[in-house]
Amino acid sequence: MTSLAARNHSYSPHSKFRVGTAFRTTNGEVYQGRNVENASYGGVICVERTAFVRAVSKGHRRFTAIAVSCDLNHFITPCGFCRQFMNEFGKTLEIFFVNDDRMYKRVTLEDLLPFAFG
């Protein structure tokens, strides 16, 4: 299960911009997420939140890493809303931006959101 494979189940009829994620809990379980769009763009649910909500609803609260990828062959980062959402579960979370060639960049959540609150 990878972030690249997760894109295949994206629901993105409006933007046609498929995004996928895969992340690992501290006990090694992997959860995937995909973007879920809505005609009301404010109702869009990003990949990071779909994956986190799924894992949290199964009792997980600690995570080690997350990978994010899209259909374009360049790196994308989580939006500001998702960065703050992920901060709830740890500032040291490793984030990997993965492109179609399986090349990646690694940062921590703290790199992306240095002045987080909460």
DRENLO-88993 format. One record per atom (N, C-alpha, C): residue number from 1; atom name; x, y, z. Coordinates in steps of 0.2 Angstrom, whole numbers, plus 5000, padded with zeros to 4 digits. Example, Ala and Ser with C-alpha at 12.3 -4.5 7.8 and 13.67 -1.06 7.14 Angstrom:
pt zavo->1	mivex->N	X->5066	Y->4972	Z->5039
pt zavo->1	mivex->CA	X->5062	Y->4978	Z->5039
pt zavo->1	mivex->C	X->5066	Y->4984	Z->5039
pt zavo->2	mivex->N	X->5064	Y->4989	Z->5035
pt zavo->2	mivex->CA	X->5068	Y->4995	Z->5036
pt zavo->2	mivex->C	X->5064	Y->5000	Z->5039
//
This chain:
pt zavo->1	mivex->N	X->5004	Y->4994	Z->5000
pt zavo->1	mivex->CA	X->5000	Y->5000	Z->5000
pt zavo->1	mivex->C	X->5004	Y->5006	Z->5000
pt zavo->2	mivex->N	X->5003	Y->5010	Z->4995
pt zavo->2	mivex->CA	X->5007	Y->5016	Z->4995
pt zavo->2	mivex->C	X->5003	Y->5022	Z->4993
pt zavo->3	mivex->N	X->5006	Y->5028	Z->4994
pt zavo->3	mivex->CA	X->5002	Y->5034	Z->4992
pt zavo->3	mivex->C	X->5001	Y->5035	Z->4985
pt zavo->4	mivex->N	X->5005	Y->5032	Z->4981
pt zavo->4	mivex->CA	X->5004	Y->5032	Z->4974
pt zavo->4	mivex->C	X->4998	Y->5027	Z->4972
pt zavo->5	mivex->N	X->4997	Y->5022	Z->4975
pt zavo->5	mivex->CA	X->4992	Y->5017	Z->4974
pt zavo->5	mivex->C	X->4985	Y->5020	Z->4977
pt zavo->6	mivex->N	X->4986	Y->5024	Z->4982
pt zavo->6	mivex->CA	X->4980	Y->5027	Z->4985
pt zavo->6	mivex->C	X->4976	Y->5032	Z->4981
pt zavo->7	mivex->N	X->4980	Y->5035	Z->4976
pt zavo->7	mivex->CA	X->4977	Y->5040	Z->4971
pt zavo->7	mivex->C	X->4971	Y->5037	Z->4967
pt zavo->8	mivex->N	X->4972	Y->5030	Z->4966
pt zavo->8	mivex->CA	X->4967	Y->5027	Z->4962
pt zavo->8	mivex->C	X->4960	Y->5027	Z->4964
pt zavo->9	mivex->N	X->4959	Y->5028	Z->4971
pt zavo->9	mivex->CA	X->4952	Y->5028	Z->4974
pt zavo->9	mivex->C	X->4950	Y->5035	Z->4976
pt zavo->10	mivex->N	X->4954	Y->5040	Z->4973
pt zavo->10	mivex->CA	X->4952	Y->5047	Z->4974
pt zavo->10	mivex->C	X->4945	Y->5048	Z->4971
pt zavo->11	mivex->N	X->4941	Y->5053	Z->4975
pt zavo->11	mivex->CA	X->4935	Y->5055	Z->4972
pt zavo->11	mivex->C	X->4936	Y->5062	Z->4970
pt zavo->12	mivex->N	X->4938	Y->5064	Z->4964
pt zavo->12	mivex->CA	X->4939	Y->5070	Z->4962
pt zavo->12	mivex->C	X->4936	Y->5072	Z->4955
pt zavo->13	mivex->N	X->4929	Y->5072	Z->4955
pt zavo->13	mivex->CA	X->4926	Y->5073	Z->4948
pt zavo->13	mivex->C	X->4926	Y->5081	Z->4946
pt zavo->14	mivex->N	X->4928	Y->5085	Z->4951
pt zavo->14	mivex->CA	X->4928	Y->5092	Z->4949
pt zavo->14	mivex->C	X->4934	Y->5095	Z->4947
pt zavo->15	mivex->N	X->4940	Y->5093	Z->4951
pt zavo->15	mivex->CA	X->4946	Y->5096	Z->4949
pt zavo->15	mivex->C	X->4950	Y->5091	Z->4945
pt zavo->16	mivex->N	X->4948	Y->5085	Z->4945
pt zavo->16	mivex->CA	X->4952	Y->5079	Z->4942
pt zavo->16	mivex->C	X->4959	Y->5079	Z->4944
pt zavo->17	mivex->N	X->4960	Y->5081	Z->4950
pt zavo->17	mivex->CA	X->4967	Y->5081	Z->4954
pt zavo->17	mivex->C	X->4967	Y->5076	Z->4959
pt zavo->18	mivex->N	X->4970	Y->5070	Z->4957
pt zavo->18	mivex->CA	X->4970	Y->5064	Z->4962
pt zavo->18	mivex->C	X->4976	Y->5065	Z->4966
pt zavo->19	mivex->N	X->4974	Y->5064	Z->4973
pt zavo->19	mivex->CA	X->4980	Y->5064	Z->4978
pt zavo->19	mivex->C	X->4979	Y->5058	Z->4982
pt zavo->20	mivex->N	X->4984	Y->5055	Z->4984
pt zavo->20	mivex->CA	X->4984	Y->5049	Z->4989
pt zavo->20	mivex->C	X->4989	Y->5050	Z->4994
pt zavo->21	mivex->N	X->4988	Y->5046	Z->5000
pt zavo->21	mivex->CA	X->4993	Y->5046	Z->5005
pt zavo->21	mivex->C	X->4993	Y->5039	Z->5008
pt zavo->22	mivex->N	X->4998	Y->5038	Z->5012
pt zavo->22	mivex->CA	X->4999	Y->5032	Z->5016
pt zavo->22	mivex->C	X->5003	Y->5034	Z->5022
pt zavo->23	mivex->N	X->5001	Y->5032	Z->5028
pt zavo->23	mivex->CA	X->5005	Y->5033	Z->5034
pt zavo->23	mivex->C	X->5005	Y->5027	Z->5038
pt zavo->24	mivex->N	X->5010	Y->5028	Z->5043
pt zavo->24	mivex->CA	X->5011	Y->5022	Z->5047
pt zavo->24	mivex->C	X->5010	Y->5024	Z->5054
pt zavo->25	mivex->N	X->5007	Y->5020	Z->5058
pt zavo->25	mivex->CA	X->5006	Y->5021	Z->5065
pt zavo->25	mivex->C	X->5012	Y->5018	Z->5069
pt zavo->26	mivex->N	X->5013	Y->5020	Z->5075
pt zavo->26	mivex->CA	X->5019	Y->5017	Z->5079
pt zavo->26	mivex->C	X->5019	Y->5010	Z->5079
pt zavo->27	mivex->N	X->5014	Y->5006	Z->5079
pt zavo->27	mivex->CA	X->5014	Y->4999	Z->5079
pt zavo->27	mivex->C	X->5015	Y->4996	Z->5072
pt zavo->28	mivex->N	X->5016	Y->5000	Z->5067
pt zavo->28	mivex->CA	X->5017	Y->4997	Z->5060
pt zavo->28	mivex->C	X->5012	Y->4997	Z->5055
pt zavo->29	mivex->N	X->5005	Y->4998	Z->5058
pt zavo->29	mivex->CA	X->5000	Y->4998	Z->5053
pt zavo->29	mivex->C	X->5000	Y->5004	Z->5048
pt zavo->30	mivex->N	X->4998	Y->5002	Z->5042
pt zavo->30	mivex->CA	X->4998	Y->5007	Z->5037
pt zavo->30	mivex->C	X->4990	Y->5009	Z->5035
pt zavo->31	mivex->N	X->4989	Y->5015	Z->5035
pt zavo->31	mivex->CA	X->4982	Y->5018	Z->5032
pt zavo->31	mivex->C	X->4983	Y->5022	Z->5026
pt zavo->32	mivex->N	X->4979	Y->5022	Z->5022
pt zavo->32	mivex->CA	X->4979	Y->5026	Z->5016
pt zavo->32	mivex->C	X->4973	Y->5031	Z->5016
pt zavo->33	mivex->N	X->4974	Y->5036	Z->5012
pt zavo->33	mivex->CA	X->4969	Y->5041	Z->5012
pt zavo->33	mivex->C	X->4969	Y->5044	Z->5005
pt zavo->34	mivex->N	X->4963	Y->5047	Z->5003
pt zavo->34	mivex->CA	X->4962	Y->5050	Z->4996
pt zavo->34	mivex->C	X->4958	Y->5056	Z->4997
pt zavo->35	mivex->N	X->4959	Y->5061	Z->4992
pt zavo->35	mivex->CA	X->4955	Y->5067	Z->4993
pt zavo->35	mivex->C	X->4948	Y->5065	Z->4991
pt zavo->36	mivex->N	X->4943	Y->5068	Z->4994
pt zavo->36	mivex->CA	X->4936	Y->5067	Z->4993
pt zavo->36	mivex->C	X->4933	Y->5074	Z->4991
pt zavo->37	mivex->N	X->4931	Y->5075	Z->4985
pt zavo->37	mivex->CA	X->4929	Y->5082	Z->4983
pt zavo->37	mivex->C	X->4921	Y->5083	Z->4984
pt zavo->38	mivex->N	X->4919	Y->5089	Z->4984
pt zavo->38	mivex->CA	X->4912	Y->5091	Z->4984
pt zavo->38	mivex->C	X->4911	Y->5097	Z->4979
pt zavo->39	mivex->N	X->4905	Y->5097	Z->4977
pt zavo->39	mivex->CA	X->4904	Y->5103	Z->4972
pt zavo->39	mivex->C	X->4905	Y->5110	Z->4976
pt zavo->40	mivex->N	X->4904	Y->5109	Z->4982
pt zavo->40	mivex->CA	X->4905	Y->5115	Z->4987
pt zavo->40	mivex->C	X->4913	Y->5114	Z->4989
pt zavo->41	mivex->N	X->4917	Y->5118	Z->4986
pt zavo->41	mivex->CA	X->4924	Y->5117	Z->4987
pt zavo->41	mivex->C	X->4926	Y->5117	Z->4995
pt zavo->42	mivex->N	X->4922	Y->5120	Z->4999
pt zavo->42	mivex->CA	X->4924	Y->5120	Z->5006
pt zavo->42	mivex->C	X->4922	Y->5114	Z->5009
pt zavo->43	mivex->N	X->4918	Y->5109	Z->5006
pt zavo->43	mivex->CA	X->4917	Y->5103	Z->5008
pt zavo->43	mivex->C	X->4922	Y->5097	Z->5006
pt zavo->44	mivex->N	X->4927	Y->5099	Z->5003
pt zavo->44	mivex->CA	X->4933	Y->5095	Z->5001
pt zavo->44	mivex->C	X->4936	Y->5092	Z->5007
pt zavo->45	mivex->N	X->4938	Y->5086	Z->5007
pt zavo->45	mivex->CA	X->4941	Y->5083	Z->5013
pt zavo->45	mivex->C	X->4948	Y->5080	Z->5010
pt zavo->46	mivex->N	X->4953	Y->5083	Z->5012
pt zavo->46	mivex->CA	X->4960	Y->5081	Z->5010
pt zavo->46	mivex->C	X->4962	Y->5074	Z->5012
pt zavo->47	mivex->N	X->4967	Y->5072	Z->5008
pt zavo->47	mivex->CA	X->4970	Y->5065	Z->5009
pt zavo->47	mivex->C	X->4972	Y->5064	Z->5016
pt zavo->48	mivex->N	X->4976	Y->5069	Z->5019
pt zavo->48	mivex->CA	X->4978	Y->5068	Z->5026
pt zavo->48	mivex->C	X->4973	Y->5067	Z->5031
pt zavo->49	mivex->N	X->4968	Y->5071	Z->5030
pt zavo->49	mivex->CA	X->4962	Y->5070	Z->5035
pt zavo->49	mivex->C	X->4958	Y->5064	Z->5034
pt zavo->50	mivex->N	X->4957	Y->5062	Z->5028
pt zavo->50	mivex->CA	X->4953	Y->5055	Z->5027
pt zavo->50	mivex->C	X->4957	Y->5050	Z->5031
pt zavo->51	mivex->N	X->4964	Y->5049	Z->5030
pt zavo->51	mivex->CA	X->4968	Y->5044	Z->5033
pt zavo->51	mivex->C	X->4968	Y->5044	Z->5040
pt zavo->52	mivex->N	X->4969	Y->5050	Z->5043
pt zavo->52	mivex->CA	X->4970	Y->5051	Z->5050
pt zavo->52	mivex->C	X->4963	Y->5050	Z->5053
pt zavo->53	mivex->N	X->4957	Y->5052	Z->5051
pt zavo->53	mivex->CA	X->4951	Y->5050	Z->5054
pt zavo->53	mivex->C	X->4950	Y->5043	Z->5054
pt zavo->54	mivex->N	X->4951	Y->5040	Z->5048
pt zavo->54	mivex->CA	X->4950	Y->5032	Z->5048
pt zavo->54	mivex->C	X->4955	Y->5029	Z->5054
pt zavo->55	mivex->N	X->4961	Y->5031	Z->5054
pt zavo->55	mivex->CA	X->4965	Y->5028	Z->5059
pt zavo->55	mivex->C	X->4963	Y->5029	Z->5067
pt zavo->56	mivex->N	X->4961	Y->5036	Z->5068
pt zavo->56	mivex->CA	X->4959	Y->5038	Z->5074
pt zavo->56	mivex->C	X->4953	Y->5034	Z->5076
pt zavo->57	mivex->N	X->4948	Y->5033	Z->5072
pt zavo->57	mivex->CA	X->4942	Y->5030	Z->5073
pt zavo->57	mivex->C	X->4943	Y->5023	Z->5075
pt zavo->58	mivex->N	X->4949	Y->5020	Z->5073
pt zavo->58	mivex->CA	X->4951	Y->5013	Z->5075
pt zavo->58	mivex->C	X->4955	Y->5013	Z->5081
pt zavo->59	mivex->N	X->4956	Y->5019	Z->5085
pt zavo->59	mivex->CA	X->4960	Y->5019	Z->5091
pt zavo->59	mivex->C	X->4967	Y->5021	Z->5091
pt zavo->60	mivex->N	X->4970	Y->5023	Z->5085
pt zavo->60	mivex->CA	X->4977	Y->5025	Z->5084
pt zavo->60	mivex->C	X->4977	Y->5032	Z->5086
pt zavo->61	mivex->N	X->4983	Y->5034	Z->5089
pt zavo->61	mivex->CA	X->4984	Y->5041	Z->5091
pt zavo->61	mivex->C	X->4991	Y->5043	Z->5090
pt zavo->62	mivex->N	X->4995	Y->5038	Z->5088
pt zavo->62	mivex->CA	X->5003	Y->5040	Z->5087
pt zavo->62	mivex->C	X->5005	Y->5037	Z->5080
pt zavo->63	mivex->N	X->5008	Y->5041	Z->5077
pt zavo->63	mivex->CA	X->5010	Y->5040	Z->5070
pt zavo->63	mivex->C	X->5018	Y->5042	Z->5069
pt zavo->64	mivex->N	X->5021	Y->5038	Z->5064
pt zavo->64	mivex->CA	X->5028	Y->5040	Z->5063
pt zavo->64	mivex->C	X->5029	Y->5043	Z->5057
pt zavo->65	mivex->N	X->5026	Y->5041	Z->5051
pt zavo->65	mivex->CA	X->5027	Y->5044	Z->5045
pt zavo->65	mivex->C	X->5021	Y->5044	Z->5040
pt zavo->66	mivex->N	X->5021	Y->5049	Z->5035
pt zavo->66	mivex->CA	X->5016	Y->5050	Z->5031
pt zavo->66	mivex->C	X->5019	Y->5051	Z->5024
pt zavo->67	mivex->N	X->5016	Y->5048	Z->5018
pt zavo->67	mivex->CA	X->5019	Y->5050	Z->5012
pt zavo->67	mivex->C	X->5013	Y->5053	Z->5008
pt zavo->68	mivex->N	X->5014	Y->5058	Z->5004
pt zavo->68	mivex->CA	X->5009	Y->5061	Z->5000
pt zavo->68	mivex->C	X->5011	Y->5061	Z->4993
pt zavo->69	mivex->N	X->5006	Y->5060	Z->4988
pt zavo->69	mivex->CA	X->5008	Y->5060	Z->4981
pt zavo->69	mivex->C	X->5002	Y->5062	Z->4977
pt zavo->70	mivex->N	X->5003	Y->5064	Z->4971
pt zavo->70	mivex->CA	X->4998	Y->5067	Z->4966
pt zavo->70	mivex->C	X->4999	Y->5064	Z->4959
pt zavo->71	mivex->N	X->4995	Y->5066	Z->4955
pt zavo->71	mivex->CA	X->4995	Y->5064	Z->4948
pt zavo->71	mivex->C	X->5001	Y->5067	Z->4944
pt zavo->72	mivex->N	X->5003	Y->5073	Z->4946
pt zavo->72	mivex->CA	X->5008	Y->5077	Z->4943
pt zavo->72	mivex->C	X->5015	Y->5074	Z->4945
pt zavo->73	mivex->N	X->5020	Y->5075	Z->4941
pt zavo->73	mivex->CA	X->5026	Y->5072	Z->4943
pt zavo->73	mivex->C	X->5031	Y->5077	Z->4946
pt zavo->74	mivex->N	X->5028	Y->5080	Z->4951
pt zavo->74	mivex->CA	X->5032	Y->5084	Z->4956
pt zavo->74	mivex->C	X->5029	Y->5083	Z->4963
pt zavo->75	mivex->N	X->5033	Y->5087	Z->4968
pt zavo->75	mivex->CA	X->5031	Y->5086	Z->4975
pt zavo->75	mivex->C	X->5025	Y->5091	Z->4977
pt zavo->76	mivex->N	X->5021	Y->5088	Z->4981
pt zavo->76	mivex->CA	X->5015	Y->5092	Z->4984
pt zavo->76	mivex->C	X->5016	Y->5092	Z->4991
pt zavo->77	mivex->N	X->5014	Y->5097	Z->4994
pt zavo->77	mivex->CA	X->5014	Y->5097	Z->5002
pt zavo->77	mivex->C	X->5007	Y->5097	Z->5004
pt zavo->78	mivex->N	X->5006	Y->5095	Z->5011
pt zavo->78	mivex->CA	X->4999	Y->5096	Z->5014
pt zavo->78	mivex->C	X->4997	Y->5103	Z->5014
pt zavo->79	mivex->N	X->4991	Y->5105	Z->5014
pt zavo->79	mivex->CA	X->4988	Y->5112	Z->5015
pt zavo->79	mivex->C	X->4989	Y->5114	Z->5022
pt zavo->80	mivex->N	X->4988	Y->5120	Z->5023
pt zavo->80	mivex->CA	X->4989	Y->5123	Z->5030
pt zavo->80	mivex->C	X->4984	Y->5120	Z->5035
pt zavo->81	mivex->N	X->4978	Y->5119	Z->5033
pt zavo->81	mivex->CA	X->4973	Y->5116	Z->5037
pt zavo->81	mivex->C	X->4975	Y->5109	Z->5039
pt zavo->82	mivex->N	X->4978	Y->5105	Z->5034
pt zavo->82	mivex->CA	X->4980	Y->5098	Z->5036
pt zavo->82	mivex->C	X->4986	Y->5098	Z->5040
pt zavo->83	mivex->N	X->4990	Y->5103	Z->5039
pt zavo->83	mivex->CA	X->4996	Y->5103	Z->5043
pt zavo->83	mivex->C	X->4994	Y->5104	Z->5051
pt zavo->84	mivex->N	X->4990	Y->5109	Z->5052
pt zavo->84	mivex->CA	X->4988	Y->5110	Z->5059
pt zavo->84	mivex->C	X->4984	Y->5104	Z->5061
pt zavo->85	mivex->N	X->4980	Y->5100	Z->5057
pt zavo->85	mivex->CA	X->4977	Y->5094	Z->5059
pt zavo->85	mivex->C	X->4982	Y->5089	Z->5061
pt zavo->86	mivex->N	X->4987	Y->5088	Z->5057
pt zavo->86	mivex->CA	X->4992	Y->5083	Z->5059
pt zavo->86	mivex->C	X->4996	Y->5085	Z->5065
pt zavo->87	mivex->N	X->4997	Y->5091	Z->5067
pt zavo->87	mivex->CA	X->5000	Y->5093	Z->5072
pt zavo->87	mivex->C	X->4997	Y->5091	Z->5079
pt zavo->88	mivex->N	X->4991	Y->5089	Z->5079
pt zavo->88	mivex->CA	X->4987	Y->5087	Z->5085
pt zavo->88	mivex->C	X->4990	Y->5080	Z->5087
pt zavo->89	mivex->N	X->4994	Y->5077	Z->5082
pt zavo->89	mivex->CA	X->4996	Y->5070	Z->5083
pt zavo->89	mivex->C	X->5004	Y->5070	Z->5083
pt zavo->90	mivex->N	X->5007	Y->5075	Z->5083
pt zavo->90	mivex->CA	X->5014	Y->5075	Z->5084
pt zavo->90	mivex->C	X->5018	Y->5080	Z->5079
pt zavo->91	mivex->N	X->5022	Y->5084	Z->5082
pt zavo->91	mivex->CA	X->5026	Y->5089	Z->5078
pt zavo->91	mivex->C	X->5032	Y->5086	Z->5074
pt zavo->92	mivex->N	X->5034	Y->5080	Z->5077
pt zavo->92	mivex->CA	X->5040	Y->5076	Z->5074
pt zavo->92	mivex->C	X->5038	Y->5071	Z->5068
pt zavo->93	mivex->N	X->5032	Y->5071	Z->5066
pt zavo->93	mivex->CA	X->5030	Y->5067	Z->5061
pt zavo->93	mivex->C	X->5034	Y->5068	Z->5055
pt zavo->94	mivex->N	X->5037	Y->5062	Z->5052
pt zavo->94	mivex->CA	X->5040	Y->5063	Z->5046
pt zavo->94	mivex->C	X->5035	Y->5063	Z->5040
pt zavo->95	mivex->N	X->5037	Y->5067	Z->5035
pt zavo->95	mivex->CA	X->5032	Y->5068	Z->5029
pt zavo->95	mivex->C	X->5037	Y->5067	Z->5023
pt zavo->96	mivex->N	X->5034	Y->5063	Z->5019
pt zavo->96	mivex->CA	X->5038	Y->5061	Z->5012
pt zavo->96	mivex->C	X->5034	Y->5064	Z->5007
pt zavo->97	mivex->N	X->5036	Y->5068	Z->5002
pt zavo->97	mivex->CA	X->5033	Y->5070	Z->4996
pt zavo->97	mivex->C	X->5036	Y->5065	Z->4991
pt zavo->98	mivex->N	X->5031	Y->5062	Z->4988
pt zavo->98	mivex->CA	X->5033	Y->5056	Z->4983
pt zavo->98	mivex->C	X->5030	Y->5058	Z->4976
pt zavo->99	mivex->N	X->5035	Y->5058	Z->4971
pt zavo->99	mivex->CA	X->5032	Y->5059	Z->4964
pt zavo->99	mivex->C	X->5032	Y->5052	Z->4960
pt zavo->100	mivex->N	X->5029	Y->5052	Z->4954
pt zavo->100	mivex->CA	X->5028	Y->5046	Z->4950
pt zavo->100	mivex->C	X->5034	Y->5042	Z->4949
pt zavo->101	mivex->N	X->5040	Y->5045	Z->4949
pt zavo->101	mivex->CA	X->5046	Y->5041	Z->4948
pt zavo->101	mivex->C	X->5049	Y->5038	Z->4955
pt zavo->102	mivex->N	X->5045	Y->5039	Z->4960
pt zavo->102	mivex->CA	X->5046	Y->5036	Z->4967
pt zavo->102	mivex->C	X->5052	Y->5040	Z->4970
pt zavo->103	mivex->N	X->5054	Y->5046	Z->4967
pt zavo->103	mivex->CA	X->5059	Y->5050	Z->4971
pt zavo->103	mivex->C	X->5055	Y->5054	Z->4976
pt zavo->104	mivex->N	X->5058	Y->5056	Z->4981
pt zavo->104	mivex->CA	X->5055	Y->5059	Z->4987
pt zavo->104	mivex->C	X->5059	Y->5064	Z->4990
pt zavo->105	mivex->N	X->5056	Y->5068	Z->4994
pt zavo->105	mivex->CA	X->5059	Y->5073	Z->4998
pt zavo->105	mivex->C	X->5056	Y->5072	Z->5005
pt zavo->106	mivex->N	X->5060	Y->5072	Z->5010
pt zavo->106	mivex->CA	X->5058	Y->5071	Z->5017
pt zavo->106	mivex->C	X->5059	Y->5077	Z->5021
pt zavo->107	mivex->N	X->5054	Y->5079	Z->5025
pt zavo->107	mivex->CA	X->5054	Y->5084	Z->5030
pt zavo->107	mivex->C	X->5050	Y->5082	Z->5036
pt zavo->108	mivex->N	X->5050	Y->5086	Z->5041
pt zavo->108	mivex->CA	X->5046	Y->5084	Z->5047
pt zavo->108	mivex->C	X->5040	Y->5089	Z->5047
pt zavo->109	mivex->N	X->5035	Y->5088	Z->5051
pt zavo->109	mivex->CA	X->5029	Y->5092	Z->5051
pt zavo->109	mivex->C	X->5032	Y->5099	Z->5054
pt zavo->110	mivex->N	X->5036	Y->5099	Z->5059
pt zavo->110	mivex->CA	X->5039	Y->5105	Z->5062
pt zavo->110	mivex->C	X->5042	Y->5109	Z->5057
pt zavo->111	mivex->N	X->5045	Y->5106	Z->5052
pt zavo->111	mivex->CA	X->5048	Y->5110	Z->5046
pt zavo->111	mivex->C	X->5043	Y->5114	Z->5042
pt zavo->112	mivex->N	X->5037	Y->5111	Z->5041
pt zavo->112	mivex->CA	X->5032	Y->5114	Z->5037
pt zavo->112	mivex->C	X->5027	Y->5119	Z->5042
pt zavo->113	mivex->N	X->5027	Y->5118	Z->5048
pt zavo->113	mivex->CA	X->5023	Y->5122	Z->5052
pt zavo->113	mivex->C	X->5026	Y->5124	Z->5059
pt zavo->114	mivex->N	X->5031	Y->5128	Z->5058
pt zavo->114	mivex->CA	X->5036	Y->5130	Z->5064
pt zavo->114	mivex->C	X->5032	Y->5133	Z->5070
pt zavo->115	mivex->N	X->5027	Y->5137	Z->5068
pt zavo->115	mivex->CA	X->5024	Y->5140	Z->5074
pt zavo->115	mivex->C	X->5016	Y->5138	Z->5075
pt zavo->116	mivex->N	X->5016	Y->5131	Z->5075
pt zavo->116	mivex->CA	X->5009	Y->5128	Z->5076
pt zavo->116	mivex->C	X->5007	Y->5130	Z->5083
pt zavo->117	mivex->N	X->5000	Y->5130	Z->5083
pt zavo->117	mivex->CA	X->4997	Y->5130	Z->5090
pt zavo->117	mivex->C	X->4993	Y->5124	Z->5092
pt zavo->118	mivex->N	X->4992	Y->5123	Z->5098
pt zavo->118	mivex->CA	X->4989	Y->5117	Z->5101
pt zavo->118	mivex->C	X->4994	Y->5112	Z->5104
//
